[in-house]
Amino acid sequence: MAKRTKTKAPQAFRLSRVRLDEAIDRAAYDDRLAELQLLLRQIQQAYLASGERGIIVFEGWDAAGKGGTIRRMSAVMDPRGFKVWPISAPSDGDKARHFLYRFWERLPPCGAIAVFDRSWYGRVLVERVEGLATREQWSRAYREINEFERMLSDDGARIVKIFLHISAEEQLRRFEQRLNDPLKRWKLTYEDFRNRDRRPDYEVAVEEMVARTVTQIAPWHVVPAEDKKFARIEALELITGVLAKGLDLSPQPLDEEAKALARALFGALPKDL
């Protein structure tokens, strides 16, 4: 895989520096996807046994491929320990509380993994650009978010933050594809087209978001997503790399009572039990 675009310190960041010509061929994609999906299953088993917690944040342009990448995870994960939270505009009840309140309620318990399809970063992206938060509110949110993620990390959670980046031209092409596909047309909304018209404002917001909320415990990974297959593999490699670091991924043994019953039923058992 090509070198990942990853900011390592609070510094100037520009989307224009991200290479968008990264790609992967179909055969390599299929092989690597199968390997990563197996690894995800092993990670989930290890988390259930160890009590680790994983938090995955997906941000990116509309039609950048967040849903497709998340589906490649969901397809192989046990839903009892894996939850996807699609985040939309805050409700009136949410607006009456601190903006982080609704995310506290969705954090994963010990042994589980949660994926946020959009996240608390809405405060410094859409809420900033569309005037849904005051300048004072979104300006202080960078510090509040960093402190929030620091608390989660100190409490043992592993955090992966991914931004899927595509060009304005590729986004328009994908909008047209959705428009012409009856099974995908529902994904297009008025907000998609309106947000596209304000792309320069969003670019400024994204660049400041990355520069001000990249930390050692929760760095941003800006993934080129012009090629959907490349983006999926790149994102899953980043996710598994963080979630699996330092863990024993060996299959969990049966407890002794279950092993005794199995031996009574089947006789000789596999050696790895």
Buried (B, 14 or more C-beta within 10 A) or exposed (E): EEEBBEBEEBEEBEBEEBEBEBBBEEEEBEEBBEBBBEBBBBBBBBBBBEEBBBBBBBBBBBBBBBBBBBEBBBEBBEEEBBBBBEBEEBEEEEEEEEBBEBBEEEBBEEBBBBBBBBBBBBBBBBBBBBEBBEEEBBBEBBEBBBEBBBEBBEEEBBBBBBBBBBBEEBBBEBBEEBEEEEEEEEBBEEEBEEBBEEBEEBBEBBBBBBBBBBBEEBBBBBBBBBBBBBBBBBBBBBBBEBBBEEBEEEEEEBEEEEEEEBEEEEEEEEEEE
